[in-house]
Each structure stands twice: as C-alpha cells, then as structure tokens.
Amino acid sequence: LNHYAYGSVVNYLVRNVAGLKPIEPGYRKVTIQPQIHARLRFVNCTYDSPAGRYICNWELNQDGSIRVHYEIPFNCEATIRLPGFKRELHPEPGITDFTYTPERDYRCPYDWNTLLEDLRQDQEAMAVLKAQLPAAHDMAQTEDAENLGLTLAEMKYMKWFGFTEADVDRAAEQIFKIRQKW
C-alpha cells in the first residue's frame, strides 16, 4: 500500500468523509467537519497524527439522528462543525460522544445534483419518474452516458424533452422523500 494512488484515497476519506483537517501543521489544531450521506451509513476513522491519535466516528441512525464519537489528543484543539447542527463545538481534549437530530434528514440519498444514473438503480425513484417524468424514465433505461449524467436540477430547464419546472419540482419532492433502505 505504498503508492500515492492509495494515499490520495485515504487522504480524501480522512479529510472529507470523516472530516479531519489540520488548521496548523502537526495537527495541534484541527477542524472536524464530516460529510454525512445516506449511502454511507457510518464512518470509523482513526488517524495517528504527529500530535497524537484522533478518532472521528459518525453513524446515521435509522430514526434520522446522528451519533458522533470524537477523541481529541491532549494538548490539541478541535473545532467541530456538524452538518445540520446549529452551533460549532470546541471540546476539551478527550472523548466527545453524543447523538443529535440534524435540521435536515440525511436518510434521503437524493438531492438536486443526483444523477439519473443513480436514480435508475432505485425502483421507488424509477416509479416516481415513470409517473411524473416519463421521458426521464425512458432516458434512465438507456446506456447513453450523456442522458445518465443529467441531474434533476438540469432537467428543470430541459423544456425540449417536455419537462416543465413544475413537473420536475413535483417529481423531486417525491424523490426527496425516499429514505435509504438499511
């Protein structure tokens, strides 16, 4: 595993998915700002930094709440910014562990930037498309990379396919109510 390609993936997972980013060299001061998504129900990240071991874990629960567990090394400072949490945290070094209900429901795997290719893998989403946007349903069943790369946001402005903004809004409203199946 001593190749940059592997290291860049791990770097992305630590910095973005777990959310651990140094503010100063040596990790004495860090920001923890995870990216929570329904398709990745949990993250358990342990990072041995020059300043000590950081643990950054989060889990999206079936009820929509999020459990977080952080361990900050002694003589270090962390600023924690959690998605859907109203305030910034500045915990003392040691263990921080709690569950919160975010302002937004992260159990929905879809948003305006979801690709048609991702929607076609979900029978419930395809049923919505078939009922609300038949042309989008048909495009999702092709292997045309250009069509499969379309997002819901882009479809709002594709009147030549027969989509109206109102039609796409109605379909999106139903799709955004779909919850990830565990």
C-alpha positions in Angstrom: 0.0 0.0 0.0 2.9 2.3 -0.5 1.7 4.1 -3.6 0.3 7.7 -3.9 -2.9 6.5 -5.5 -3.9 4.6 -2.3 -2.7 7.5 -0.2 -4.9 10.0 -2.1 -8.0 7.9 -1.5 -7.2 7.6 2.2 -6.5 11.4 2.4 -9.9 12.1 0.8 -11.7 9.8 3.3 -9.9 11.3 6.3 -10.2 14.9 5.3 -13.7 14.9 3.7 -15.8 11.9 4.8 -14.5 11.7 8.4 -13.9 15.5 8.1 -10.5 15.8 10.0 -8.5 18.7 8.6 -5.4 20.3 10.2 -5.5 24.1 10.8 -1.9 24.1 11.8 1.0 21.8 10.7 1.4 18.9 13.1 -2.4 18.6 13.8 -2.2 20.6 17.1 -5.3 22.5 15.9 -7.9 20.8 13.7 -11.3 21.2 12.2 -13.7 18.3 12.1 -16.4 18.7 9.6 -17.7 15.4 8.3 -19.7 14.9 5.1 -22.7 12.7 6.0 -24.6 10.9 3.3 -27.3 8.1 3.4 -25.3 5.8 1.1 -22.5 5.7 3.7 -24.3 4.9 7.0 -21.2 5.2 9.2 -17.6 6.1 9.3 -15.0 5.0 11.9 -11.7 6.9 11.4 -8.6 6.6 13.5 -5.7 8.9 12.5 -2.3 8.8 14.1 -1.1 12.4 13.7 2.2 13.9 14.9 0.2 15.4 17.8 -1.4 12.1 18.8 -4.3 9.8 17.8 -7.6 11.3 16.6 -10.7 9.3 16.4 -13.6 10.6 14.3 -16.6 8.4 14.1 -20.2 9.1 13.0 -23.2 7.0 12.3 -26.5 7.8 10.6 -29.2 6.0 12.7 -32.5 4.6 11.3 -34.5 7.3 13.0 -32.5 10.0 11.3 -30.4 11.0 14.3 -26.6 11.1 14.0 -24.3 9.6 16.6 -20.9 11.1 16.8 -17.8 10.0 18.8 -14.6 12.0 18.7 -11.3 11.6 20.6 -9.0 14.6 20.6 -5.4 14.1 21.8 -4.3 16.1 24.9 -2.6 19.4 24.2 -4.7 19.8 21.0 -7.6 21.9 20.0 -10.5 21.0 17.8 -13.4 22.9 16.2 -16.3 20.5 15.3 -18.8 21.6 12.7 -21.5 19.0 12.3 -24.0 19.1 9.4 -27.4 20.1 10.5 -26.2 21.1 13.9 -26.8 24.8 14.8 -23.6 25.5 16.7 -19.9 25.0 16.5 -18.3 22.8 19.2 -14.9 23.4 20.9 -14.5 20.3 23.1 -11.7 19.8 25.6 -9.2 17.1 24.7 -10.5 13.7 25.4 -13.7 12.0 24.4 -16.8 13.7 23.0 -19.8 11.3 22.4 -23.4 12.3 21.7 -26.4 11.8 19.4 -28.3 14.7 17.8 -31.1 15.2 15.3 -29.9 17.3 12.4 -32.0 20.1 10.9 -32.1 18.1 7.6 -32.9 14.4 7.1 -29.7 12.8 5.9 -31.5 9.5 5.3 -32.6 10.7 1.9 -29.9 9.7 -0.6 -31.0 12.1 -3.3 -30.8 15.8 -3.9 -30.9 18.2 -6.9 -27.4 17.1 -8.0 -28.3 13.4 -8.1 -27.6 11.8 -11.5 -30.2 10.0 -13.5 -27.8 7.0 -13.4 -28.2 6.9 -9.6 -31.9 7.2 -9.7 -32.3 4.3 -12.2 -30.9 1.9 -9.5 -33.8 2.6 -7.2 -37.2 1.1 -8.1 -39.1 3.6 -6.0 -37.4 6.6 -7.7 -38.0 5.0 -11.1 -41.7 4.6 -10.3 -41.8 8.4 -9.5 -40.1 9.2 -12.8 -42.4 6.9 -14.7 -45.5 8.6 -13.2 -44.2 12.2 -13.2 -41.5 12.5 -15.9 -41.9 9.6 -18.4 -39.2 11.0 -20.7 -36.7 11.0 -17.9 -37.8 7.4 -17.0 -37.1 6.4 -20.6 -33.7 8.1 -20.6 -32.7 6.3 -17.4 -33.3 3.0 -19.1 -30.8 3.7 -21.8 -27.0 3.3 -21.7 -26.5 6.8 -23.1 -23.8 8.3 -20.8 -25.0 11.9 -21.7 -28.5 11.2 -20.5 -27.4 9.2 -17.5 -25.2 12.1 -16.5 -28.2 14.5 -16.2 -29.2 15.8 -12.8 -32.6 16.7 -11.5 -31.5 20.3 -11.4 -30.6 20.2 -15.1 -33.9 18.6 -16.1 -35.8 21.6 -14.8 -34.6 23.6 -17.8 -34.9 20.9 -20.5 -38.2 22.0 -21.9 -37.5 20.4 -25.3 -37.9 17.0 -23.5 -41.4 18.1 -22.4 -40.2 18.8 -18.8 -41.6 21.8 -17.0 -40.0 23.3 -13.9 -43.3 22.4 -12.0 -43.2 18.8 -13.2 -39.6 18.4 -12.1 -40.3 20.1 -8.8 -43.2 17.7 -8.1 -41.1 14.6 -9.0 -38.2 15.9 -7.0 -40.4 16.5 -4.0 -41.5 12.8 -4.1 -37.9 11.5 -4.7 -36.6 13.6 -1.8 -39.0 11.7 0.5 -37.4 8.4 -0.3 -35.3 7.1 2.6 -32.3 4.9 2.3 -33.1 1.2 2.9 -30.8 -0.3 5.6 
